[in-house]
Amino acid sequence: MFHSIEEDLSEVRRALLTHALYGEVVNLPRIRKFMEYHVFAVWDFMSLLKSLQTALTCTTVPWLPVPHREAARLINEIVVGEESDEDGRGGYESHFELYREAMEECGADTHAVDDLISQLRTGTPFDQILPHLSLPPAVKEFLEFDQNLVQNRPLHCIAAAFFYGREDIIPEMFRPLVQTLSREGEPVSRLLYYLNRHIEIDEGMHGPRARRMLEVLCGNQTEQIQEAGQTALEALRMRSRLWDAAYQAVRSVPPT
């Protein structure tokens, strides 16, 4: 069904999987810089996830049946792993919280992402917060794209960005990072746990479920499949711009 989409995505996907960034994260200062960019993609993923759950399941009282029963099951299964995964220490936590722990472990600066979370907790709308955050332009652009997506695009487009822009590509994208970090011997055990956990569950469970969810939402509707493909392409291009900016920032840090 999605063969034409995957052909259109092949070039940008290949560029992401061979990006020079992975080979530059070679010491603790560079790891910190990378994480200060990447953490916003980690947080932002949760908004995509929860927007799909909100739309596909009933999260209000009184409860009502939902039209996409299979898709509801699939997104709920994914949410369990992303929002309350095993933390490797006998407990449970979201992948965002795990990533923030990893930032603390290696001494990365969490002030910017903590500021975002703190302001959101007050009830201030995201679009009022973002202009005032001290973030690189590429990070702001990345966040704006996905927030606009969840607010204004149809559900099958959100699912396309979720699958092609995240669950499908992340295992292959994280493997070169794991290889680099494992060679360097830096104190990044929590980051490696986070990366390896994503490779394991996204490849084996979440990726196939997210793909099936997209198939359910698109059905055999040519127009919806085309819209899904266009959104997927936009999502991968946004990741590419974020990776380009992170690469330049990491390269500005001396390698030794």
C-alpha positions, 0 to 999 in steps of 0.5 A: 500500500505504501510502496510509493511513499517509501520510494519518495522518502528513500533519499531523505531517509538515506541521508538521515541514516548516514548523517555525519553527526553520528561520527562526531559525538565522540567525547563528553562535551560533544555528547552534552551538546548533542543531547541539548538539541535532541531532548526537544525531539524526545519531548516533542515525540510525546505530544505526537503520541498523546495526540493520537491516543486522544483522538483514537481512544476515549480519554474523557468521562463518561466513556464512549465507544470509539470508531477505530477499535484496532487503531485504539488498541495499537496506540494504547499498546505503544503508549504503555511503552513510551509513557511508562516503560521499564527504567532498567532499575526495577521501576517505570518512567517515560522515555522523556524522563529517562532521557533527562536522567541521562542528561543529568548523568553526563552533565548536559544542560537541562535548563531550557527543557526544564523551563519549557516544562515548568511554563507548560505546567502553569497552563500557558499555551505552547505557542505563547511560550516558544517565542520566548525560549532561548533555543536554536532556530532549528529546534524552534522550527522542529517544535513548531512543525509538530505542534502545528501538525497535531493541531491542524492536520488530519489524523492520518497525517499525524500517524504518518509523521509518527510512523515514518518520522519516528518509529520506523527510522529511529532504530536505524538512526540510533544504531550508529550513535550506540556504536560511537558511544560504546567505543568512547567509554564515557559515563553515558550508561543511561543514554545507552540504555535509552538508545538501546531500549528504543532500538529494541521496542521500536523495531520489534513492537512499536514500529509494526504497530504504528505502521498498521495504525497508519494503514487502518487510518488511511484505508484504501483512500488514494488521497489520504495515502498521498497526504500521508506521504507528503507529511512523512516527507516533511517530517523527515526533512525537519529531522534532517534540519535538526540534525544539521544544526546539531552537527554544526553545534557539536562540531564547534566543541573540540573533539579532545 
